[in-house]
Amino acid sequence: MNWRFAKQIRSRLTIWYITVLAIVLVVYVVLVFSFQYGFVHNQIFHDEVQDVVTVEGLLYFDKSGHLELEQSYFSHPQSHLLIDRLMEVRDPSGVILYKTPNLNGASLGGPVVPNEGSKSFNPRIVRMSDGTHISVISHVHTLKGKKLLIRLGYSLAPFRERMAQFLGLLLIALPIALVIAGLAGYQIAKRAFKPLEEMAQRAKLITARNLHDRLHIENPDDELGHMAAVLNELLNRLDEAFSQLHNFTGDAAHELRAPMAAIRTIGEVALRREEIGINDKESIASILEETARLDETIGGLLLLAKAESAQSAGPNTFSLVGVVNEVTEILDVLADEREIRLVTQINDTASLALTGDRSLIRSAVMNVIHNAIKFAPDGSVVTVVYRIAHDQGEQIELVVQDEGPGVDHSELDAIFGRFYTSPRKQTAANSGTGLGLSIVQLVVQRSGGQVFFDPNALVGARCVIRFPAHTRQENNIPV
């Protein structure tokens, strides 16, 4: 048995349905068979009684005193009363006075039983010497002052043969009916659960980034519609909780900026005072250094909150070439200070653009290129390549390659985690707040793209950013 099939609710419902239906049908077959058997058997009894009454009117003693049965009553030979009945007539002492030829000399019921047929029609079933079961009616009849015990019987073999055929038909029809009912039940259950399957597929696509999406409610009055409504209410509460959490991060970072700026200003003013000793100045410088680091963290949190609240794939459509040129122009000064050569290669200027928040994407590109410069050794080369990739449809690809210590394979995923800083000695000196790459990943994913570090990079780190490409409308898309 396919265990996946057995685990499905509709499969279990079908099995339960077939089981219950089988029990009902078996009970129905037993009842129908019992009723039909009893009805026909009772009808045989009444026919036998009727035949005995008829026989009593046809018996007579001939001139020699032998008991005979009037045969001229019927117009056709095949209509004779006893053509397929068995009958014998005995006197009270048990002597057989008359016997039908089809008994072939055998006795119908053996010796006389005390009080047999004296009060009413006594039914019983006897077994002949050849094993045939006979339904026998006994009745005492008085003819010309003599008491006669009339026994009349029907063979039960034809009746039982018909009943066996009837039972066989019922048993053959039973599994056929169960198979048809099972297939119909499975299809009905599958159709009934189709809205549930559609809800599961839609719910699977809802993540923390699109909590505003809701399940479709086809019929709010049925059970599935009620469940979808309950799940939508749950999503509402989760969406509200996430929004509050995001707002708290942004609000807290915003509130911390003012006091941090005040501390930094006070420190810088105090550092300029000549009356302060060298030790105090070193302490104040350390405070300012930590303040700058904390200010950088607060800036990252603000940017993160802005990226989280930004709409996916919106609101601008623009060329990434212009963003790359802006960023490299700014960071070129930083690279020159360390004699790092910042090389930009625009390999494809096709009329393709990307959609997203331009300011956030600019910050993401700035982060990636800034990181490459930060970790690159002095006098090395940082290469920024822009091109159109065709691996999975048309995509805008930006590759930033440096000659630094690179990214360890064990950190390829963890490096995008919030506040993650590498424990490696080669990178520890230049580690920042650990928010930069998590912001980059969030911004890129919000724009429908992906970002990763190429595990096959032979030298340094090779960061790859891909955005879905859109056809660029000339004169409408800013660069």
JOBELVEN-V277388 format. One record per pair of residues at least 24 apart in sequence whose C-alpha atoms are under 8 Angstrom apart, sorted by the first residue. I is the first residue (numbers start at 1). J is the second residue. D is the distance in whole Angstrom. If there is no record, write none. Layout:
{{I | J | D} {I | J | D}}
This chain:
{{10 | 186 | 6} {10 | 189 | 5} {10 | 190 | 6} {10 | 193 | 8} {11 | 186 | 7} {13 | 186 | 8} {13 | 189 | 7} {14 | 182 | 6} {14 | 185 | 6} {14 | 186 | 5} {14 | 189 | 7} {15 | 182 | 8} {17 | 182 | 8} {17 | 185 | 7} {18 | 178 | 6} {18 | 181 | 7} {18 | 182 | 6} {21 | 178 | 7} {22 | 174 | 8} {22 | 178 | 7} {25 | 174 | 7} {26 | 174 | 8} {29 | 170 | 7} {29 | 171 | 8} {33 | 163 | 8} {33 | 166 | 8} {33 | 167 | 7} {37 | 163 | 7} {44 | 154 | 8} {45 | 123 | 7} {45 | 135 | 8} {45 | 137 | 8} {48 | 136 | 8} {48 | 137 | 7} {48 | 152 | 7} {48 | 153 | 7} {48 | 154 | 8} {49 | 121 | 7} {49 | 137 | 7} {51 | 81 | 8} {51 | 152 | 8} {52 | 137 | 8} {52 | 139 | 8} {52 | 150 | 7} {52 | 152 | 7} {56 | 141 | 7} {60 | 143 | 8} {66 | 97 | 7} {67 | 97 | 6} {67 | 98 | 6} {68 | 98 | 7} {84 | 154 | 8} {85 | 152 | 7} {85 | 153 | 6} {85 | 154 | 6} {85 | 155 | 8} {86 | 152 | 6} {86 | 153 | 5} {86 | 154 | 6} {86 | 155 | 8} {87 | 150 | 7} {87 | 151 | 5} {87 | 152 | 4} {87 | 153 | 6} {88 | 150 | 6} {88 | 151 | 5} {88 | 152 | 7} {89 | 148 | 6} {89 | 149 | 6} {89 | 150 | 5} {89 | 151 | 6} {90 | 148 | 6} {90 | 149 | 5} {90 | 150 | 7} {91 | 147 | 6} {91 | 148 | 5} {91 | 149 | 6} {92 | 147 | 7} {92 | 148 | 7} {92 | 149 | 7} {108 | 151 | 7} {108 | 153 | 8} {109 | 136 | 8} {109 | 151 | 8} {116 | 140 | 8} {116 | 149 | 8} {117 | 149 | 7} {132 | 156 | 7} {132 | 157 | 7} {133 | 157 | 7} {195 | 224 | 7} {196 | 224 | 7} {199 | 228 | 7} {208 | 242 | 8} {209 | 308 | 8} {209 | 446 | 8} {211 | 235 | 7} {211 | 236 | 8} {211 | 238 | 8} {211 | 239 | 5} {212 | 236 | 8} {212 | 239 | 7} {246 | 305 | 6} {246 | 308 | 7} {246 | 309 | 8} {247 | 305 | 7} {249 | 301 | 7} {249 | 302 | 7} {249 | 305 | 6} {250 | 301 | 7} {250 | 302 | 5} {250 | 305 | 5} {250 | 306 | 8} {253 | 298 | 5} {253 | 299 | 7} {253 | 301 | 6} {253 | 302 | 6} {254 | 298 | 8} {254 | 302 | 7} {256 | 298 | 7} {257 | 295 | 7} {257 | 298 | 7} {260 | 291 | 7} {260 | 295 | 7} {263 | 291 | 8} {264 | 288 | 6} {264 | 291 | 7} {264 | 292 | 8} {293 | 432 | 8} {293 | 433 | 8} {296 | 433 | 7} {297 | 433 | 6} {297 | 435 | 8} {300 | 433 | 8} {300 | 435 | 6} {300 | 436 | 7} {300 | 439 | 8} {301 | 435 | 8} {303 | 360 | 8} {303 | 439 | 7} {304 | 439 | 6} {307 | 360 | 7} {307 | 439 | 7} {307 | 442 | 7} {307 | 443 | 6} {308 | 442 | 7} {310 | 357 | 7} {310 | 446 | 8} {311 | 446 | 7} {312 | 356 | 7} {312 | 446 | 5} {312 | 447 | 6} {312 | 448 | 7} {313 | 355 | 6} {313 | 356 | 5} {313 | 357 | 7} {313 | 446 | 6} {313 | 447 | 4} {313 | 448 | 6} {314 | 355 | 6} {314 | 356 | 4} {314 | 357 | 6} {314 | 447 | 7} {315 | 355 | 7} {315 | 356 | 5} {315 | 357 | 6} {316 | 355 | 6} {316 | 356 | 5} {316 | 357 | 6} {316 | 358 | 6} {317 | 353 | 6} {317 | 354 | 6} {317 | 355 | 4} {317 | 356 | 6} {317 | 358 | 8} {317 | 477 | 6} {317 | 478 | 8} {318 | 353 | 5} {318 | 354 | 6} {318 | 355 | 7} {318 | 358 | 7} {318 | 477 | 5} {318 | 478 | 5} {318 | 479 | 6} {319 | 352 | 7} {319 | 353 | 5} {319 | 354 | 6} {319 | 477 | 7} {319 | 478 | 7} {319 | 479 | 5} {320 | 353 | 7} {320 | 354 | 7} {320 | 479 | 7} {321 | 346 | 8} {321 | 349 | 8} {321 | 386 | 7} {321 | 479 | 7} {322 | 479 | 5} {323 | 362 | 6} {323 | 365 | 8} {323 | 479 | 7} {324 | 362 | 8} {324 | 365 | 7} {327 | 362 | 7} {327 | 365 | 7} {327 | 366 | 6} {328 | 369 | 8} {331 | 369 | 8} {331 | 370 | 7} {335 | 373 | 6} {338 | 378 | 5} {338 | 379 | 7} {339 | 378 | 6} {339 | 379 | 5} {339 | 380 | 7} {340 | 373 | 7} {340 | 376 | 8} {340 | 377 | 8} {340 | 378 | 6} {340 | 379 | 5} {340 | 380 | 5} {340 | 381 | 6} {340 | 382 | 7} {341 | 379 | 7} {341 | 380 | 6} {341 | 381 | 5} {341 | 382 | 6} {342 | 381 | 6} {342 | 382 | 5} {342 | 383 | 6} {342 | 384 | 8} {343 | 381 | 7} {343 | 382 | 6} {343 | 383 | 5} {343 | 384 | 6} {344 | 383 | 6} {344 | 384 | 5} {344 | 385 | 6} {344 | 386 | 8} {345 | 383 | 8} {345 | 384 | 6} {345 | 385 | 5} {345 | 386 | 6} {346 | 385 | 6} {346 | 386 | 5} {346 | 387 | 6} {347 | 385 | 7} {347 | 386 | 6} {347 | 387 | 5} {347 | 388 | 8} {348 | 386 | 7} {348 | 387 | 5} {348 | 388 | 6} {349 | 387 | 8} {350 | 388 | 8} {351 | 471 | 6} {351 | 472 | 5} {351 | 473 | 7} {351 | 474 | 8} {352 | 396 | 8} {352 | 469 | 6} {352 | 470 | 5} {352 | 471 | 5} {352 | 472 | 5} {353 | 396 | 8} {353 | 469 | 6} {353 | 470 | 5} {353 | 471 | 6} {353 | 472 | 5} {353 | 477 | 8} {354 | 396 | 8} {354 | 467 | 7} {354 | 468 | 6} {354 | 469 | 5} {354 | 470 | 6} {355 | 447 | 6} {355 | 470 | 8} {356 | 446 | 8} {356 | 447 | 5} {357 | 447 | 8} {360 | 443 | 6} {361 | 440 | 8} {361 | 443 | 6} {361 | 444 | 7} {363 | 440 | 8} {364 | 436 | 8} {364 | 437 | 8} {364 | 439 | 7} {364 | 440 | 5} {364 | 443 | 7} {364 | 444 | 8} {365 | 440 | 8} {367 | 436 | 6} {367 | 437 | 7} {367 | 440 | 7} {368 | 400 | 7} {368 | 437 | 7} {368 | 440 | 8} {368 | 463 | 8} {369 | 400 | 7} {372 | 400 | 7} {372 | 401 | 7} {372 | 402 | 6} {372 | 404 | 8} {372 | 461 | 8} {373 | 402 | 7} {374 | 430 | 7} {375 | 402 | 8} {375 | 404 | 5} {375 | 405 | 7} {375 | 427 | 7} {375 | 430 | 7} {376 | 402 | 6} {376 | 403 | 5} {376 | 404 | 4} {376 | 405 | 8} {376 | 460 | 8} {377 | 403 | 7} {377 | 404 | 6} {394 | 468 | 7} {394 | 469 | 6} {395 | 466 | 6} {395 | 467 | 6} {395 | 468 | 5} {395 | 469 | 5} {396 | 466 | 6} {396 | 467 | 5} {396 | 468 | 6} {396 | 469 | 6} {397 | 464 | 7} {397 | 465 | 6} {397 | 466 | 4} {397 | 467 | 7} {398 | 464 | 6} {398 | 465 | 5} {398 | 466 | 6} {399 | 462 | 7} {399 | 463 | 6} {399 | 464 | 5} {399 | 465 | 6} {400 | 462 | 6} {400 | 463 | 5} {400 | 464 | 7} {401 | 460 | 7} {401 | 461 | 6} {401 | 462 | 4} {401 | 463 | 6} {402 | 459 | 8} {402 | 460 | 5} {402 | 461 | 6} {402 | 462 | 7} {403 | 459 | 6} {403 | 460 | 4} {403 | 461 | 7} {404 | 459 | 7} {404 | 460 | 4} {404 | 461 | 7} {405 | 459 | 8} {405 | 460 | 5} {405 | 461 | 7} {406 | 459 | 7} {406 | 460 | 4} {406 | 461 | 4} {406 | 462 | 8} {407 | 453 | 8} {407 | 460 | 7} {407 | 461 | 6} {409 | 455 | 6} {412 | 452 | 7} {412 | 453 | 6} {412 | 455 | 8} {416 | 441 | 7}}
